[in-house]
Amino acid sequence: MRKTDTGQTDIHPSEITPAEVYFSRRALMAGALGLAAAQAGGLRPASATPPASGLLPFTFDRRDSVAEAPNTFEDISTYNNYYEFGTDKSDPAKYAGGLRTRPWNVTIGGAAEITGTVPLEDILKPHPLQERIYRFRCVEAWSMVVPWVGFPLGDLLRRFKPTANAKYVEFKTLYDPAQMPGQKVPVLSWPYVEGLRMDEAMHPLTLLVVGLYGKVLPNQNGAPLRLIVPWKYGFKSIKAIVGIRFTETQPATTWAGAAPNEYGFYANVNPAVDHPRWSQATERRLGGGLFAPRIPTLPFNGYGPQVAALYRGMDLRKYF
C-alpha cells in the first residue's frame, strides 16, 4: 500500500482482491512486461489483439483509477442490466454464454472521411490496452467499482477522421434474437442505441472496453466490445457494439425514447436530480448485502474535476 501525492491510497487490484478471484500475479506481470518491452522497441506485441478467452496484456493506469477496492468478479459478472438476455439482473449470466463474439465486425458510418465495415481485430490492433479502476453507477441506486481493461474511445474515433459536421456519436448493439432471446420481447425498441456528444466521446476518461479483471470481457458484461463512460449512469455504457455513426444531430437513444421523463440523453450522475421513482442522493455498494450502508452519491460519480467543464452553462436539471 502506498500514498499518492494527494494523500490517497494507491492500490493495485491484485493487492486487495482475493487470489481466487483475480488471476495469477505472475501471469499479469509477464503480460504487462511483454507489452512494455514491445512498446519500448516501437513494436506492438502479437497478442495486442485480445483472444476470445483468457488473459490480456495490459498496463495499469493509476492516473485515472480510483483508490477503492474493486468489487469481486462474481459481483460484477452476475448482477447485470442487459435486457437482450432478460430483465432480471441474473439473466445475462445465465443466458449470454452462447453469444458468438468471433468473428465480429463494427460498421462505421456518418460524417467521417473513413467509413465501412471493420473487423474487431483491426479496431483493436493499434491500441495497447490499459486497466483502469472506475466507479460504475446504475440508476437503481447501487454502485460498484470495476477494473476495466480497454483503451480511450477517442483514440479509435480519430482514425476515422470525423468531419466538422460530426457533433455526436451514435452506437448500436447487435440485433440477433436467435442469440439474444430478450430481443424477442418488445420491452425496448431493438436494437439498443446510445449516443454521446463528440466532446464526451473524445474525453480521455471514456473507454472502449474489451476486458474485466485482466481477462477477456465476459459475454454478460458486453463482450466483445462495450463502452464505459464513468461519470454517467450505466445505461449509457452500451454493450456488444456493432455500429458507430457520426451525426450532426442528437441521436434518438433507446432509454430516452422509452421513458423520457426518467432517462435523459445526458444521464450524468447528479445526486440533486432524483429519478421519479427513487432518490439518487445516496447509493449502496454492490456486494454489501441488503443492509449495506448508504453512502452519498457524488456529482458526476466523483469525476467532476475532470468532466464538469464539459457542461458549463447548461441547466443539468433540464438536460438530465
PASE-51743 format. One record per residue: residue in three letters; x negated, y, z negated of N, C-alpha, C in turn. Coordinates in steps of 0.02 Angstrom, whole numbers, padded with zeros to 5 digits, always signed. Atoms other than C-alpha are relative to their C-alpha. Layout:
BEGIN
ALAXYZXYZXYZ ...
//
This chain:
BEGIN
MET-00043-00059+00000+00000+00000+00000-00045+00062+00000 ARG+00040-00061-00007-00066+00172+00050+00045+00060-00005 LYS-00038-00062+00000-00012+00353+00036-00020+00041+00061 THR+00013-00044-00056+00005+00467+00186-00018+00070-00027 ASP+00016-00068+00020-00046+00650+00186+00059+00036-00031 THR-00060-00031+00028+00134+00694+00144+00021-00031-00064 GLY-00017+00032+00062+00135+00580-00006+00046-00060+00007 GLN-00044+00058-00011+00248+00448+00074-00041-00064+00000 THR+00032+00065-00003+00207+00266+00057-00004-00024+00072 ASP+00011+00023-00068+00133+00198+00218-00008-00076-00001 ILE-00001+00072+00008+00178+00013+00230+00013-00033+00067 HIS-00014+00040-00060+00166-00109+00374+00050-00053-00019 PRO-00052+00048+00017+00316-00227+00383-00026-00067-00022 SER+00026+00065+00021+00206-00381+00365-00025+00001-00072 GLU+00023-00005+00069+00151-00314+00195+00058-00003-00049 ILE-00056-00006+00046+00327-00302+00125+00056-00049+00015 THR-00052+00047-00020+00427-00438+00212-00023-00071-00014 PRO+00020+00069+00015+00428-00621+00159-00029-00034+00061 ALA+00034+00034-00055+00316-00731+00263+00047-00044+00040 GLU-00045+00044-00037+00459-00848+00307+00045+00039+00048 VAL-00040-00041-00044+00549-00702+00390-00043+00029+00056 TYR+00045-00027-00051+00403-00620+00477-00039-00057+00031 PHE+00041+00051-00032+00281-00713+00589-00070+00003-00028 SER+00068+00005+00024+00101-00760+00559-00038+00065+00011 ARG+00039-00061-00007-00005-00606+00524-00059-00011+00047 ARG+00057+00015-00044-00147-00692+00615+00021+00006+00073 ALA-00025-00006-00068-00041-00705+00772+00012+00072+00019 LEU-00012-00071-00012+00010-00523+00756-00065+00036+00014 MET+00064-00035-00008-00169-00463+00737-00033-00019+00066 ALA+00030+00022-00063-00227-00567+00884+00033+00035+00059 GLY-00035-00033-00054-00092-00494+00995-00017+00074+00004 ALA+00013-00072+00002-00122-00316+00939-00072+00015+00021 LEU+00070-00011-00018-00312-00330+00955-00011-00012+00074 GLY+00007+00013-00071-00295-00406+01127+00026+00057+00042 LEU-00028-00057-00035-00185-00263+01184-00046+00060-00005 ALA+00044-00057+00009-00302-00133+01110-00063-00007+00042 ALA+00060+00011-00040-00453-00212+01194+00013+00012+00074 ALA-00016-00009-00070-00366-00214+01362+00008+00074+00016 GLN-00009-00071-00012-00315-00032+01344-00067+00037+00000 ALA+00065-00033+00003-00492+00018+01296-00038-00009+00065 GLY+00033+00012-00063-00553-00059+01457+00037+00026+00060 GLY-00038-00028-00055-00423+00030+01560+00045-00050+00035 LEU-00040+00052-00031-00325-00130+01595+00060-00015-00043 ARG-00058+00024+00036-00156-00197+01547-00007-00076-00007 PRO+00004+00072+00007-00154-00372+01473+00054-00034+00041 ALA-00049+00037-00039-00064-00504+01574+00065-00010-00037 SER-00059+00012+00040+00057-00527+01430+00037+00064-00019 ALA-00035-00062+00016+00113-00345+01428+00074-00005+00016 THR-00070+00014-00013+00275-00404+01507+00022-00056-00046 PRO-00018+00051+00050+00364-00498+01368+00025-00064+00031 PRO-00030+00063-00023+00402-00682+01394+00072-00003-00022 ALA-00070+00007+00018+00580-00744+01375+00008-00016-00074 SER-00003+00015+00072+00540-00801+01198-00070+00004-00029 GLY+00065+00002+00032+00401-00795+01071-00024+00068-00024 LEU+00029-00060+00028+00283-00664+01001-00015+00051+00054 LEU+00015-00054-00046+00250-00495+01081-00065+00034-00021 PRO+00058-00042+00017+00085-00400+01091+00023+00072-00008 PHE-00021-00069+00011+00109-00227+01018-00048+00034-00048 THR+00035-00040+00051+00031-00087+00919+00053+00030-00046 PHE-00047-00027+00049+00113-00017+00762-00006+00075-00002 ASP+00000-00073-00001+00162+00167+00773+00022+00026-00068 ARG-00016-00025+00067+00152+00236+00596+00030+00071+00003 ARG-00021-00070-00003+00187+00415+00653+00076+00007+00000 ASP-00072-00005-00006+00369+00383+00696+00038-00050-00042 SER-00032+00052+00040+00404+00243+00573+00016+00026-00070 VAL-00019-00019+00068+00496+00267+00409-00038-00044-00050 ALA+00036+00037+00052+00410+00213+00248+00049-00037-00045 GLU-00050+00039+00036+00552+00097+00197-00007-00073+00019 ALA+00002+00071-00015+00558-00091+00184+00053-00018+00051 PRO-00051+00021-00048+00644-00165+00336+00048-00051-00030 ASN-00045+00055+00015+00797-00272+00318-00029-00065+00026 THR+00025+00065-00023+00768-00457+00341+00023-00013+00071 PHE-00020+00021-00068+00776-00535+00513+00070-00028-00001 GLU-00067+00029+00005+00931-00630+00455+00053+00055-00004 ASP-00047-00055+00003+01019-00468+00406+00011+00031+00068 ILE-00003-00037-00062+00978-00386+00571+00031-00040+00056 SER-00021+00042-00056+01020-00533+00683+00066-00036-00010 THR-00064+00035+00012+01181-00596+00603+00058+00047-00016 TYR-00052-00049+00014+01279-00435+00572-00003+00053+00055 ASN+00007-00041-00060+01308-00351+00740+00067+00022+00027 ASN-00056-00022-00042+01434-00246+00834-00019-00011+00072 TYR+00015+00017-00070+01434-00321+01008+00062-00033+00028 TYR-00067+00025-00016+01612-00337+01070+00001-00045+00062 GLU+00004+00046-00056+01557-00425+01228+00000-00074-00022 PHE+00000+00068+00027+01541-00578+01116+00050-00009-00057 GLY-00050+00006+00053+01684-00544+00995-00002+00060-00046 THR-00007-00059+00042+01745-00413+00874-00023-00010-00072 ASP+00025+00013+00067+01687-00499+00714-00076+00011-00001 LYS+00071-00014+00005+01514-00449+00652-00043-00063+00010 SER+00039+00062-00007+01459-00632+00654+00007-00031+00069 ASP-00012+00031-00065+01524-00670+00830-00062+00002+00047 PRO+00057-00001-00046+01369-00611+00927-00052-00054-00015 ALA+00048+00052+00017+01253-00728+00832+00026-00069+00018 LYS-00029+00065-00017+01374-00871+00865+00003-00013+00075 TYR-00019+00011-00069+01411-00842+01048-00048+00029+00052 ALA+00044-00033-00049+01268-00742+01128-00058-00045+00022 GLY+00059+00041-00016+01142-00884+01134-00004-00023+00072 GLY+00000+00024-00069+01195-00939+01308-00011+00053+00052 LEU+00011-00053-00049+01168-00770+01389-00068-00010+00034 ARG+00062+00008-00038+01038-00788+01528-00033+00068+00009 THR+00035-00064-00003+00911-00648+01511-00058+00000+00050 ARG+00048+00004-00055+00795-00706+01651+00031-00042+00055 PRO+00025-00066-00022+00798-00658+01792+00048+00055-00021 TRP-00040-00058+00020+00860-00483+01751-00022+00060+00042 ASN+00014-00059-00041+00873-00329+01861+00036+00060-00028 VAL-00030-00064+00020+00910-00147+01824+00007+00044+00062 THR-00012-00043-00058+00989-00034+01956-00008+00073-00021 ILE+00013-00071+00012+00927+00146+01960+00035+00040+00054 GLY-00037-00038-00050+01039+00274+02043+00009+00072-00021 GLY-00016-00069+00015+01098+00453+02050-00053+00049+00021 ALA+00041-00057-00018+00998+00613+02050-00073-00012-00016 ALA+00071+00015+00008+00822+00544+02066-00030-00014+00068 GLU+00033+00012-00064+00694+00530+02205-00010-00074+00014 ILE+00011+00072-00007+00667+00345+02174+00059-00037-00030 THR-00058+00038+00023+00819+00232+02162-00004-00071+00028 GLY-00001+00069-00025+00860+00049+02192+00003-00049-00058 THR-00003+00053+00050+00858-00116+02100-00071-00021-00018 VAL+00068+00013+00025+00706-00151+01992+00002-00061-00046 PRO+00003+00057+00047+00662-00319+01911-00024+00022-00068 LEU+00020-00016+00069+00642-00315+01723-00076+00000-00007 GLU+00073+00004+00007+00460-00366+01740-00034+00063+00025 ASP+00030-00061-00027+00423-00212+01846+00015+00060-00045 ILE-00016-00053+00047+00511-00100+01720-00048+00000-00059 LEU+00039+00006+00061+00408-00166+01576-00076+00002+00012 LYS+00071+00012-00011+00239-00198+01656-00046+00058-00016 PRO+00048-00054+00012+00162-00024+01647-00001+00025-00073 HIS-00010-00032+00065+00215+00009+01467-00025-00043-00058 PRO+00022+00036+00060+00113-00050+01317+00053+00006-00054 LEU-00053+00002+00049+00232-00100+01179-00025+00025-00068 GLN+00016-00022+00067+00237-00023+01007+00058-00018-00046 GLU-00051+00013+00051+00329-00065+00847+00011+00064-00039 ARG-00018-00056+00043+00422+00071+00754+00055-00023-00048 ILE-00050+00017+00050+00521+00052+00594+00049+00058-00004 TYR-00051-00052-00004+00681+00152+00618+00059-00016-00045 ARG-00066+00007+00030+00835+00183+00514+00051-00009+00056 PHE-00052+00015-00050+00989+00121+00606+00066+00003-00036 ARG-00062-00009+00038+01163+00176+00553+00060-00012+00044 CYS-00063+00012-00034+01335+00115+00603+00052+00047-00029 VAL-00051-00045+00025+01492+00218+00587+00040-00028-00058 GLU-00037+00029+00056+01566+00095+00462-00034+00010-00067 ALA+00032-00020+00063+01456+00174+00327-00048-00052-00027 TRP+00055+00042+00021+01322+00040+00323-00061+00018+00043 SER+00062-00016-00036+01141+00058+00374-00050-00056-00011 MET+00054+00048+00007+00986-00046+00397-00064+00033+00024 VAL+00066-00022-00023+00800-00022+00429-00029-00056+00042 VAL+00016+00051-00049+00736-00113+00582-00068+00013+00031 PRO+00063-00006-00037+00561-00145+00653+00009-00018+00073 TRP-00011+00010-00072+00599-00123+00838-00067-00001+00037 VAL+00058+00000-00044+00472-00160+00975+00023+00023+00069 GLY-00019-00026-00066+00482-00059+01135-00047+00055+00022 PHE+00040-00057-00024+00421+00099+01221+00047+00059+00013 PRO-00044-00058-00009+00486+00277+01244+00037-00002+00066 LEU-00041-00001-00060+00630+00288+01366-00025+00050+00051 GLY+00024-00051-00046+00558+00447+01440-00057-00023+00044 ASP+00055+00026-00041+00404+00353+01500+00026-00036+00061 LEU-00031+00034-00057+00518+00249+01611+00035+00049+00046 LEU-00040-00045-00042+00633+00388+01670-00043+00043+00045 ARG+00044-00042-00041+00488+00494+01731-00023-00036+00063 ARG+00023+00038-00058+00438+00354+01850+00048+00008+00060 PHE-00050-00005-00054+00599+00381+01950+00009+00071+00025 LYS+00002-00069-00023+00570+00568+01970+00071+00030+00004 PRO-00066-00032-00001+00740+00637+01917-00004+00071+00028 THR-00001-00066-00031+00789+00794+02013+00028+00052-00049 ALA-00026-00054+00042+00844+00962+01945+00074-00009-00015 ASN-00071+00012+00011+01024+00901+01958+00012-00052-00056 ALA-00007+00052+00052+00992+00765+01827+00006+00034-00068 LYS-00012-00031+00065+01071+00838+01670+00014-00053-00054 TYR-00018+00055+00045+01124+00671+01592-00027-00065+00029 VAL+00017+00068-00022+01078+00487+01599+00056-00046-00024 GLU-00052+00049+00015+01213+00353+01606-00031-00070-00001 PHE+00024+00069+00007+01179+00174+01550+00060-00048+00004 LYS-00055+00048-00007+01283+00020+01591-00024-00069-00022 THR+00013+00068+00023+01291-00152+01510+00021-00051+00053 LEU-00020+00055-00043+01302-00316+01604+00075-00014-00006 TYR-00070+00024+00000+01479-00365+01654+00001-00070+00029 ASP-00001+00070-00020+01493-00554+01660+00042-00039-00050 PRO-00043+00034+00049+01645-00627+01569-00016-00073-00010 ALA+00017+00070+00009+01583-00803+01600-00053-00010-00053 GLN+00052+00003+00050+01432-00768+01492+00017+00040-00062 MET-00018-00045+00055+01509-00633+01383+00076-00007-00011 PRO-00071+00015+00004+01677-00705+01329+00043+00056-00028 GLY-00039-00056+00026+01729-00548+01236+00026+00046+00055 GLN-00022-00042-00055+01745-00461+01405+00064-00027+00033 LYS-00063+00027-00024+01894-00574+01443+00059+00033-00035 VAL-00052-00032+00041+01991-00473+01314-00007+00076+00008 PRO+00006-00073-00013+02031-00288+01352-00001+00042-00064 VAL+00006-00041+00060+01981-00223+01181-00036+00066+00016 LEU+00031-00060-00026+01873-00097+01276+00003-00003+00076 SER+00005-00001-00073+01856-00043+01456-00069-00024+00020 TRP+00065+00030-00018+01719-00153+01530-00020+00022+00070 PRO+00056+00012+00045+01579-00139+01571-00012+00059-00047 TYR+00017-00050+00050+01514-00043+01421-00045+00053+00031 VAL+00038-00056-00028+01447+00129+01468-00018+00049-00056 GLU+00023-00052+00047+01345+00252+01365-00041+00052+00038 GLY+00038-00053-00033+01252+00412+01402-00034+00046-00049 LEU+00038-00050+00038+01130+00542+01341-00011+00061+00043 ARG+00025-00058-00035+01087+00718+01386-00073-00012+00018 MET+00068+00014-00021+00921+00724+01477-00051+00015-00054 ASP+00049-00015+00052+00830+00809+01334+00001-00052-00055 GLU-00004+00054+00049+00893+00674+01215-00035-00062+00026 ALA+00030+00060-00029+00841+00537+01334-00076+00005+00004 MET+00071-00010-00008+00668+00611+01356-00036+00010-00067 HIS+00031-00011+00065+00639+00637+01169-00042-00061-00019 PRO+00044+00057+00014+00493+00529+01108+00027-00049-00051 LEU-00029+00048+00047+00600+00451+00970+00046-00051+00034 THR-00047+00044-00035+00717+00372+01098-00039-00057+00032 LEU+00037+00059-00023+00660+00194+01135+00041-00045+00045 LEU-00025+00060-00032+00693+00058+01261-00031-00059-00037 VAL+00022+00052+00046+00682-00096+01153+00004-00069+00033 VAL+00002+00068-00026+00631-00273+01202-00014-00051-00055 GLY+00018+00047+00054+00587-00346+01031+00023+00023-00067 LEU-00020-00010+00069+00625-00359+00848-00044-00042-00045 TYR+00046+00036+00045+00507-00406+00706-00057-00033+00039 GLY+00057+00025-00038+00370-00431+00835+00015-00057+00047 LYS-00020+00054-00044+00468-00561+00931+00047+00027+00054 VAL-00046-00019-00053+00569-00554+01091+00070+00010-00030 LEU-00065-00019+00026+00737-00473+01058+00051-00057+00004 PRO-00052+00051-00004+00874-00597+01011+00058+00024+00043 ASN-00057-00019-00043+01024-00601+01128+00051+00042-00037 GLN-00051-00035+00038+01141-00542+00991-00019+00072-00017 ASN+00024-00068+00013+01034-00386+00968-00011+00039+00064 GLY+00000-00039-00062+01043-00336+01151-00050-00020+00052 ALA+00049+00022-00049+00915-00438+01248+00029+00002+00071 PRO+00073-00009+00008+00828-00416+01360-00022+00072-00007 LEU+00019-00070-00002+00835-00226+01361+00056+00041-00031 ARG-00051-00042+00032+00927-00107+01245-00029+00068-00017 LEU+00019-00068+00019+00922+00074+01191+00002+00006-00076 ILE-00004-00020+00070+00884+00141+01017-00009+00076-00003 VAL+00002-00073+00010+00924+00323+00976+00011+00010-00075 PRO-00006+00010+00072+00889+00328+00789+00037+00055-00037 TRP-00036-00053+00035+00972+00494+00746+00075-00001+00016 LYS-00070+00006-00018+01139+00439+00820+00029-00065-00029 TYR-00032+00061+00023+01267+00309+00766-00014-00057+00049 GLY+00023+00058-00037+01233+00133+00825+00034-00012+00067 PHE-00034+00016-00063+01364+00127+00963-00031+00036+00060 LYS+00035-00033-00055+01257+00247+01066-00057-00043+00028 SER+00059+00039-00019+01118+00117+01073+00021-00062+00039 ILE-00030+00050-00044+01184+00016+01220-00045-00061+00009 LYS+00036+00064-00006+01133-00167+01243+00004-00028+00070 ALA+00000+00037-00063+01093-00281+01390+00009+00046+00061 ILE-00006-00052-00051+01062-00135+01508-00015-00028+00070 VAL+00011+00019-00070+01083-00169+01695+00004+00060+00047 GLY-00006-00059-00042+01112+00008+01758-00022+00063-00035 ILE+00020-00066+00023+01031+00179+01736+00014+00049+00056 ARG-00019-00047-00053+01104+00327+01831-00008+00071-00026 PHE+00009-00070+00016+01053+00510+01829+00059+00040+00027 THR-00061-00035-00020+01205+00626+01834-00005+00074-00016 GLU-00003-00072+00013+01243+00810+01841+00052+00016-00053 THR-00054-00010+00048+01400+00793+01734-00003-00052-00055 GLN+00000+00045+00058+01427+00712+01565+00034-00066+00017 PRO-00030+00064-00016+01459+00525+01586+00062-00013-00043 ALA-00059+00023+00037+01628+00453+01534-00020-00064-00038 THR+00026+00056+00038+01568+00339+01394+00056-00041-00032 THR-00052+00047+00019+01661+00188+01327+00037+00019-00062 TRP-00035-00014+00063+01698+00232+01146+00031+00069+00000 ALA-00030-00066-00004+01728+00416+01182+00065-00001+00039 GLY-00061+00008-00038+01859+00360+01306+00052-00040-00038 ALA-00046+00043+00036+01936+00226+01194+00032+00034-00060 ALA-00025-00034+00060+01955+00334+01038-00034+00068-00007 PRO+00036-00064-00001+01905+00514+01074+00005+00040-00065 ASN-00004-00036+00064+01964+00576+00904-00045-00030-00053 GLU+00043+00033+00049+01847+00454+00817-00073-00004+00022 TYR+00067+00012-00025+01695+00433+00930-00016+00050+00055 GLY+00018-00050-00049+01622+00584+01017-00059-00020+00043 PHE+00056+00015-00044+01494+00589+01155-00066+00005-00035 TYR+00066-00010+00030+01353+00654+01046-00014-00049-00056 ALA+00007+00051+00052+01380+00540+00895-00062+00009-00044 ASN+00055-00012+00046+01244+00624+00793+00022-00015-00072 VAL-00016+00015+00070+01239+00562+00613+00007+00066-00038 ASN-00015-00063+00034+01321+00703+00517+00043-00014-00061 PRO-00039+00016+00060+01374+00675+00336+00056+00049-00013 ALA-00052-00050+00011+01481+00832+00344+00062-00012+00044 VAL-00056+00015-00044+01595+00758+00479+00022-00071-00012 ASP-00025+00067+00016+01700+00612+00420+00031-00032+00061 HIS-00042+00039-00044+01767+00475+00528+00071+00007-00024 PRO-00069-00009+00024+01958+00492+00524+00022-00052-00051 ARG-00023+00054+00046+01970+00329+00425-00048-00013-00058 TRP+00045+00008+00057+01820+00342+00307-00051+00057-00002 SER+00050-00052+00009+01689+00458+00239-00066-00022+00030 GLN+00067+00014-00024+01518+00470+00320-00052+00032-00046 ALA+00046-00036+00044+01442+00563+00172-00049-00046-00035 THR+00044+00049+00032+01368+00405+00095-00001-00064+00040 GLU+00006+00063-00035+01313+00235+00155-00026-00053-00047 ARG+00030+00056+00036+01264+00063+00093-00050-00034+00046 ARG+00051+00036-00038+01107-00028+00148+00021-00073+00007 LEU-00018+00069-00012+01149-00194+00229-00047-00047-00037 GLY+00040+00048+00037+01089-00343+00129+00005+00008-00075 GLY-00005-00012+00071+01129-00269-00040+00062-00029-00032 GLY-00060+00030+00027+01294-00360-00058+00057+00050-00008 LEU-00059-00042+00006+01467-00293-00096-00009+00057-00049 PHE+00009-00051+00052+01404-00194-00244-00065+00040+00011 ALA+00060-00040-00015+01255-00113-00156+00015+00073-00015 PRO-00013-00070+00017+01237+00065-00219+00007+00043+00063 ARG-00007-00047-00055+01294+00204-00105-00057+00052-00006 ILE+00053-00050-00003+01158+00323-00051+00023+00057+00047 PRO-00021-00056-00043+01178+00496+00028-00021-00012+00073 THR+00016+00001-00071+01186+00497+00217-00039+00062+00018 LEU+00043-00057-00019+01050+00608+00290+00022+00028+00068 PRO-00015-00029-00065+01088+00731+00430-00049-00027+00053 PHE+00039+00030-00054+01027+00659+00595-00035-00063-00023 ASN+00026+00063+00026+00996+00499+00497-00071+00007-00027 GLY+00067-00012+00027+00840+00579+00422-00049+00026+00050 TYR+00046-00021-00053+00765+00631+00588+00011+00074+00019 GLY-00013-00071-00014+00821+00813+00577-00061+00041+00019 PRO+00058-00040-00019+00645+00887+00579-00023-00011+00072 GLN+00021+00015-00069+00613+00802+00746+00052+00020+00053 VAL-00050-00006-00053+00780+00824+00835+00050+00057-00009 ALA-00052-00051+00011+00885+00964+00757-00004+00056+00052 ALA+00007-00055-00049+00815+01091+00882+00036-00015+00065 LEU-00036+00018-00062+00900+00995+01023+00071+00029+00000 TYR-00071-00019+00006+01068+01057+00957+00007+00070-00029 ARG-00002-00067+00027+01025+01234+00905+00056+00040+00035 GLY-00054-00040-00028+01178+01345+00928+00064-00039+00015 MET-00059+00040-00013+01300+01200+00950+00042-00009-00063 ASP-00046+00015+00055+01453+01176+00840+00004-00076-00006 LEU+00004+00072+00006+01418+00999+00779+00062-00031-00030 ARG-00065+00028+00018+01594+00982+00710+00043-00009+00062 LYS-00037+00005-00063+01665+01012+00883-00033-00052+00046 TYR+00037+00048-00042+01529+00915+00976-00027-00055-00044 PHE+00019+00053+00047+01529+00764+00863-00016-00064+00037 
//
